[in-house]
Structure formats: C-alpha cells, structure tokens
Amino acid sequence: MATGRTLTLDGPGTVNPNGVMDIAGGDLTLTQSTPASFTNGGTLAIGTGRTFKVSGGTLTNAGVLNGTGTLDVALAAFSNSGSINPGTSPGILSIIGDLPPSTGVLNIELGGLTLGT
C-alpha cells in the first residue's frame, strides 16, 4: 500500500477469515460511520513504522493481530477475541486507545533488559 491510503466502510465488513492484511508499504486509515464494524478473522500484520488507524465504529480482532507498528483505535471501539502477538519475537506493537479486558489472548515474550528485546 502506498502511504496515506484511506478505506471507508459504511456498513459491517469482514476480512476474509483465511486472509492476510499486511500493512507494510504505507499507513492505512479505516473510516467507518457508526454503527459500522470491521472484523479481522484472518491475520492483520502491521509493519515497522506503519500505522493502522480506525476512525469511528468498532474494530474486532477475532483472528491474529501482529507486527511491530501501531494500531490506533483512539477514535473507535476495539475488542479482541483472537490473539495479539506483539513484535516479531520479541518486539513492540503499539496500541493507541483502549485495550479492554477480553476473551482473547495476549502473547508476549520477556527476555531482555532492553525494551523490545
């Protein structure tokens, strides 16, 4: 994806449960009208230095969320019933906004004295 792309969703949407959404070549903004919702049922990978911003509506992670970039859900509701796997074993995945308690899994590795190692 090129830098600065925007996807607008006016109703419920679902990422293919077997698919991969790889945000590696640029940032992506998902603009939704409330009560629109976007569900990741596959793998959502956010690359280093990249941001996936969700504005409005709800983002539900029912699959795998991983990477070393930033998920910005400050302007949306976020729920996780899948897996969040920060980094690339190990590493940092930043989340801007609320990460409420959920039925999902947060897989983290602890192994160094330096942040991200």
C-alpha positions, 0 to 999 in steps of 0.5 A: 500500500502506498502511504496515506491510503484511506478505506471507508466502510459504511456498513459491517465488513469482514476480512476474509477469515483465511486472509492476510492484511499486511500493512507494510508499504504505507499507513492505512486509515479505516473510516467507518460511520457508526454503527459500522464494524470491521472484523479481522478473522484472518491475520492483520500484520502491521509493519515497522513504522506503519500505522493502522488507524480506525476512525469511528465504529468498532474494530474486532480482532477475532483472528491474529493481530501482529507486527511491530507498528501501531494500531490506533483505535483512539477514535473507535471501539476495539475488542479482541477475541483472537490473539495479539502477538506483539513484535516479531519475537520479541518486539513492540506493537503499539496500541493507541486507545483502549485495550479492554479486558477480553476473551482473547489472548495476549502473547508476549515474550520477556527476555531482555533488559532492553525494551523490545528485546 
